Amino acid sequence: MAGIMVVGTASSAGKSLTAAALCRIFNNNGLRVIPFKAQNMSLNSYVTMEGLEMGRAQVLQAQAGRIEPSALMNPILLKPTSDRKSQVIIKGKPYMNMDAVEYYEFKPQLKAMIKEIYNELQAKCDVMVLEGAGSPAEINLKDDDLVNMGMAEMADVPVLLVADIDRGGVFASIYGTIMLLEEHERKRIKGIIINKFRGDKSILQGGLDKIEELTGIPVVGVIPFMNIKLDEEDGATHFNCTKGGDIDICVIKTPRISNFTDFDAFRFDEDVNVRYITSPEEVGYADMIVIPGSKNTIEDLRWLKRAGFEEVIKKFKGTVFGICGGYQMLGREIIDEEGWEVNKGEVERGLGIFNTITVFKGEKITTNVEGTALGHKIYGYEIHSGKTFNNENPFVKINTKQGEMVDYTDGEHVGDKYFGTYIHGIFDSNEFREFILNRIRRSKNLEEKKSVDLRERREEELEKLAEIYKDNLDMDYIYKLIGRD
């Protein structure tokens, strides 16, 4: 069994997509491949078919390898709940909330578990593709490292270092990263990949030669800047407009926004613009306002009211859509019965659009679902704390949960203006996305359009990604690294 690891000079250098590209390239060559990231920190998570939670980067990599995502591919997921604490999720299930000191004292206990899981997965495939986190040269975090060079050593795999040239300072970041490593760690790095290059590669040659001379490590690829429509790298999404378009959607960027990949689907609708906003003044002439998911719903609800969004939402003439925490905020009140976010038993007034009451009590709900919304097919997943009651006008009918037949309803709506649902990824469903967008198009006297099937387009984008990497990487060298000459 073989493996290879991808680390980066910094967050968003391109580790996740590089690992995804390798997964698809290896799989296209007939190899059984499994992705692995020992520890991930992200508020963008996914629910597997077993109802377990994992980081979305490894989901994309599993899809690239044409296998079903498993929480074992990301055994530790940290979801920040505040500036000081994170929810620690182990093997897909919430464990407890910890601050940084508590977690680093706890972390050594996780090594044996990670090694066991890695060996279990490795026995099922031809090659493991591992991803690091942040930078391997975070010298203040190197003790008991579980995810970068420490993981590479546990797995005994060669390492590729990815650097982002688009940010500037690429050669300094490569050299600095390598020089801050221990000698035995430097020896494990077998190749350098320069990512997001714009222009003629020949103008880089002098720099490539010099960095190879200084480090003794070959540059195995220069990847051009790409327009690939795949999930953003965890924690690195830039909340900007996606493009110009006739339809304008505002997503309120709350302080604890989570699962903002819910809106990536709109990138495939060419006449749709998505903006992330933080003040009511930015709403302008938007067609739809979205209140997204939140890792701290009550805190974000309070922020929403202080910022002045309540009045704007109530007077807004377009569509308002709340997802998960956003759905809870649109209700009459939220009761924190068990003190999950605020004081035990504390009640927070909602925006009052729906007559619903949400109670924070019991276990976290994580499940995959399929069904219909106003008669249109949907699929997605629930990942939330609390339950919502007093649903007078649910608009989603769930008929499949975790692959089994069920029959229950979800969400709430008021006329054709206000909608709320627990289902993340509902806009990935092309039938429902098309329905919502065509309602807006008709109201603006625009031509109705078909929305693409996101699953099919993701496959196309993954193939495109793999071709770009295959054309710009020394794959013969990389195959030698994994023992596949």
N, C-alpha and C positions, 0 to 999 in steps of 0.2 A: 504494500500500500504506500502511496506517495502523497505528498502535499506541498503546497507553496503558499507563502504569506505575502500580503500586500500591506505595507505601512505607508504613512505619508509624512511629509515635513510639517504639516499642520492640518487642522480640520479643514474640510472641503477642498483638499488638494486633488481629490479624485479617486480615493481608495475604493469607495463603494462601487462606482461604475467600472473601475478597472477590474475588480473582483468579479462583477457580473459579466463583463466581457470575456474573462478567462473561463468562467463557468460555461458560457455558451460555446466558445471556441472548442473547449475540451469535449463537450457533449456532442457537438457537430462532428467531432472526430471519433465518435463511438465510445467515449469514456463515460463511466458512471461517476458523477461528480456531486459532492455535497459541500455547501458553503458553511462557514463557521466563524462566529465572532463571540469570544468568551464573555465579553461585557460591553454593553451598549448603553449610552445615555441619550434618551430621546423622548419627546412627548408625542412622536408619531409612532404609534404601535398598531399591531394587527392581531386578529384573533384567528387561530388555526381551527381546523375542522374538529379538533378535540376540545375546543373552547379554551385554549391556552394563549397567553399573550406573548408577543415577541416583537422585536424591532423590524421596521418595514424594509430596511436595507437587505436583510437576509431573506426576506420574502421575495424581493425582486431577484436576488441571486439564485434562490431556489427555482423560481420561474425560468430563469436563464438556463438552469441545468435540467429543466423539464421534470422537476420532482415536486411533490407536495411539501409546502413549508411545514417545519416542525419547530416547536419551541426549543428543542435540544440544539438547534443551530445557533441559538442565542440564549444560552442558559441563564445569564444575568442581565436584567434590564433595569436601569435606573431611570425613574420618572420624577423630575424635580417637582416638588409640591410648593416650595418657597425658595427664597434665596439661600437658605441654609439646609434644607432637608429634601430628601428624595424618598419616594416609595421604592423599596427594593423588591423586585420580582425575580423569583428563583424558579427555574424550569417552568415558566409560564404562569406561576401563581404568586399573588401578593404575599410577601413575607412580613415586612414591617417597614415603618418610616424611620430613617436614620439620618443624622447629620454627618458631615464629612469625617469627623473624628471617630464617631461610632462605627461608620462603615469601614474605615481603614484598620480599625482594631478587629473588626469581624472578618475582613477579607482573607486572611491566611487560612481560615477554616474552609474556604471555598475551593482551594487548589485541588485537593483530592477529587472532589466532585467533578470539576472541570476536566481533569485528566481522564476520569472514568467515562464521562460523556463523549469526549473526543475519541477515545479508543473504540467506544461502541459504534460511533458513526463511521469511523475510519474502516472498520471491518466490513461495512456495507457498500463500499465504493472503490473506484480505482484511484481517485485523486480527491484530496480535500483542498478547498480554496479558503484560506483564512484571511480575515481582515483585522487590522489593528484599529486603534482608536486615537484620535488626536495626533500626537507626535510621540515617537518612541524615545525622544530625548527630553521629556519632561522630567528633569533630574530630581525634582522634589517629590515625584510620584513613583520613582523606580523601585522603591522597596516593595517587595511582594507583588510585583507587576504580574497581572493576570491576562493582559490583553495584547501587549506589544512584544518586545523581545523576550520577555519571560514566557509568553505563550509559545513563541517560536522555538524556544529552547525545550519546553515541555514536549512539544510535538516533534522536535528535531527536524525542522523544515527550513529550506532556503527562503530568503526574503527579498522582495522587490520594493524599492523605495520610490514613491511617487511624489513629484514636486510640481507645483502650479506656477508656470512661467507668466501667466496673465497678470498675476499680482505684482510682479517685479521682484528682483532680488533672488532669482531662482538658484543661482550658483552658490551664493552665500548661504541660502537655506539648506541646500544639499550638503555643503561642506560642514556647516555648523552642526547639523543633525548628526552626521556620521562621526565627527570628532568628539561630540559629547557622549558617545556610546563607549562602553567598555571594549577592550580589545577583542574579547571573545564574541561580543555582539557585532562588532564591525565585520568580523570574518564571516558572519552569517548572511550579511547583505551581499547578494550576488548580482544585482542589477539595479540600474537607475532608470526611471521612466520620467521624462519631462512631458507634462500634460498642458493642454489648452494653449498650444502654440499657434500664433497667427503669422503667416508669411512664408517666405522661402527658407526651408530648412538649412540651406547651404550657409546662410549668414550666421548660423549657430555653431558651425563646425569648430572654429577656434576655441569656443567655450567648452564644447563637448570634449575636445582633446585635452584641454587643461584640467577639467574636473576629473577625467579618467586618470590623468597623470597624478593629480594630488591625492586621490582616494584609492587608486588601484582597483576601482570597480567600474565595469563597463556600462556605458549608456546603452540600454537594450531597446529603446524606443523613444520617438518624439511624436506625441499624439496631437493632431490638429484640434483647434477649437471646434466644437461640434454643436449642432442644433439638434440634440436628441431629446425627445419628449418622454422622459422617464422620470420616476420619482426623484425629487431633490435628495441630495445626501443628507443624512440625519443631522439635525441641529444646525444646518448651514443654509437653509432656505433664505433667500433675500426677498423680503416682502415688498415687491415692486409690482407695477403694472405688467401684465403679461404681453399686451399688445393693444393696438387701437381696434375699435370695433363699434358697431351700431348698438350693441347691447352692453350696458355698463353694470357690473356687479361689484358691490362694496362688501368686503369681509371685514368685520370689526376686529381689529387686532388687540384683543384683550391681553393684559399682562401675563396670564397663564394659559394662553391659547394652546390647544393641543389638536393633533390629527388634522393639521391644515392641509395635508395631502388630499383631504376630501374634495378640494376644489381644483386639483390638477386636471381633472377630466375636461374642464372648460377650455384647456389649451388646444383641444382638437376641434373646437368650434371657432372657425376663423373670424366670425363677426362678433365674438364675445371678448370683452375686456374685463379682467379681474383686478380690483385694487384692494389693498389692505390699508385700512384707515384707522386713525386713533382719535379723531375729533369729529363732532357732528358737522362742522363746517365743510368737511371734505365730502360729505354725502352728495352735495350738488344735485344734479339731475339724474342720479342713478336709477336703474330700473328694478334692482333687487338689492336688499340689505340682508346679509347673512350674519347670524350670531353663531360662532363656531363652538366646538367643544372646548372644555376647560379642565385643567388639572385641579383647580380650586374654584369651584363654581360660585360660592358665596362671595369670595374676595373679588372675583371678576364682575359679579352682579353689582356689588357696591361701587366698583370703579365705573361701571357703565352708567349708573345713576349719577354719580358725582360729575362725570364728564359731560352730562347733558344729553345722553342718547335716548333716555326714556321718552321725552317729549317728541323728539324726532321720529322715533319708531311709531309712536301712536298717531302722528299726523302724516306719516309717509304715505304717498299715493300709490306706490308700487307694491311689489311683493316683499314680504319679510319671511325669512326662513331660519328657524333655529334647529341646530343639530346637537343632540346629546345635552351637554351643559347649557347650550343656548336654548334648547327646548325647555329645560327646567326653569331658566330665567324668565321665560315668557308666561309662566304660570302665576297663580295668585300668591303662593308663598312656598318657601323651602324650610323644612323643619329638620334641624340637625339633631336628631334624637339621641345619637350615640357620641356626639362630640367629635366627628371626623374632621371637620374643618374649623369650627368655632366652638364656643362653649356648649356643653351638653344640654340639649333641650332648647337651644336658642332658635328663634324663628326669624327669618329674613323675608321681608316683603318682596314679591316678585314684580314684574312689569304689568301684570294683571290683564294681559291680552287673552289668556286662557283662564278658565276657572279651576285649573289643576292645582293639586298640592303634591309636592315631592317630599318624601321622607327619607333621610339618610339613616338607614338601618339595615343590618344583615350583611350578607356577603356581596362582594363585587360581582357584577354580572358580565360574563364574557361569552359570547355565542355568535356563530355564523347563522345567517338567516337568508331566506328567499321568500318572495311573495309578490304582491301587487300593491301599487299605490295609485288610487283613483283609477283602477283598471289597467295600469301599465306595469309591466314586469319590473321588479327590482331585485337586487341582491346586495348584500353588505354584511355588516357585523355590529353587534352591540358590545360596548365596553364602557361600563359606567357603574358608579356607586348610586345607591338609592333607587326607590320605586316611585312612580307617579300615579296618582289617583284622581278621580273625578273627570276622567276623559269622557267628554260629551259627544265629540265628533272626531273619532279617530279616522285617519285617512289611509293607513297602511294595514293590509291584511297579510299576516305571516302564515305561510303554509308549509315551510320547511325550516327546521331548526337543527343544526348539527347533522344535517343529512336525513333527519327523520321527519315524517309527516306530523304536522301540528295544525292548530287552528286558533289563532288569537290575533288581536289587533294591537296597533302601535300608533303613538303620535296623537296629534290634535290639529284641527284647522278651524279657522273662522272664515267662512266664505271662500273666495278664491284669492285672498290677500295674505293671511297669516297661516303659516305651516310650521309644525314642530315635530321632530321625530328623534328617536334614539339611534337610528341606523346610520352609522358611518359608511361612507362609500356609496350612498344612495344615488349620487350624480354619476357614478361610474356606469350605472345602468342606462344604456343608451336610450331605451324606450321612455324612461321617465325624464331623463335630461332633455330629450327632444320635446316632450310634452310641455315641460316648464318653459323652455326657451321659445317654443312656437306660440305659447300664450302671450309672451312679451312681444314677439315679432308682430303678431296680429294687432296688438294694442298700439303699435307704432306704424302700422300699415307697411310692414316689411314682408318680404317673401318668406314663406315657411321653408324650413330646411330639414334634411335628415341629419341625425347625429351618428357618428361612427361608433362601432362596437369597440369598446376600450380594450377588451381582451385580445381581439384580433390586431388592433393597432399596437398594443404592447409587444406582441410577437414580432411585428414588422420592425419596431424600433429596436428590439433586442438583436435581431438579425443585422440591422444597420450598424448598431454599436459593435457587434462582433467583427463585421467586415472592416470597419475603420481600424480597430485594434490589430486585426490580423495583418492588414496591409502596412502597419506602421510599427509593429513589434518584431523583434528577432525571435520568431516562434521556434525555429530550430534550436536555438540556445535554451529557450524556456522549456521545451520538451526534454532536453538533456537534463535540466535541473530536476525534473520530476521522474527521471529514469525512463523516459520514453523516446529514445533516440530514433 
